[in-house]
């Protein structure tokens, strides 16, 4: 059984204006005073208006959901005690004109120096899913094989429609924002683990990026854990949505590992088509059509998601996740992605309704 872990990033917002506020130190201090949150559960992000957490290694979806819900409840209480609100949205709907405050960390200061204009806009939050792999060689081969399905993950997780006080026209503006970093999109196909390491080292040695952490591919091997880390998803409004994304990703990685062991062939879309598919997924989410990874043509989003679910069905069944994933996917199509729910809130009640959505969704029970 493959284990998984989930990382989530959250924004801290002014409850009235919706503007990001640099209160991470104070919120973290309040969190550390909680009996239910360990110090290691609280992580600092690039900007001082962000807080990050990571679950422990989880064997089941229930463990992952309980971990996220526990932290989200404590984060909500700590933020309210500080006079702000925590929001699980992929982008800040509004930002100040002033340059944001960067967390006092040497690496973050290096990032600011190397890409000042990009860091100035880095009010973005993602969900990273780690799935255990047997070894680095297996991880590289799995990385090669999951590439065609990354656009579907982007579409399922779209939760960042607003930027600069207006609708961006994209379900995931975050995925578009990340295209400005020097190494982005889907990773290329690698021959083996040695090829992976050689090419990454060439990038670092070039001096264009400051370190391996700036490899902003939608998926990569973790340097800290024996996992494949998928970084394609926006942070999710609700913990249940986050766990659904994690379940699909675990099912996908488990499936491709089995395919690799059996020496089965795999889809290798042309890089430019795959890049366009990611862009299309970021634009449409589940609201329209996505690129079929087999034909390269546009098909209804439900059809493409259905193809993915059929592909990973045996893995989902082996984990006992199949029925829950099916029900959660139907819920997602019925209620809409986070982006669609944000738009509905804004259309019906403006910014106050959007802020209410952030508040109620953060601690929503499944």
Secondary structure, 3 states (H helix, E strand, C coil): CCCEEEEEEEEEECCCCCEECCCHHHHHHHHHCCCCCCHHHCEECCECCEEEEECCCECCHHHHHHHHHHHHHHHHHHHHHHCCEEECCCECCECCCCCCCECCCHHHHHHHHHCHHHHCCCCECEEEEEEECCCHHHHHHHHHHHHHHHHHHHHHCCCECEECCEECCCCEHHHHHHHHCCCEECCCCCCCHHHHHHHHHHHHHHCCCCCHHHCEECEEECCCCCEEEEEEEECCCCHHHHHHHHHHHHHHHHHHHHHHHCCCCCCCCCHHHHHHHHHHHHHHCCCCEEECCCCCCEEEHHHHHHHHHHHHHHHHHHHCCHHHHHHHHHHHHHHCCHHHHHHHHHHHHHHHHHHHHHHHHHCCCC
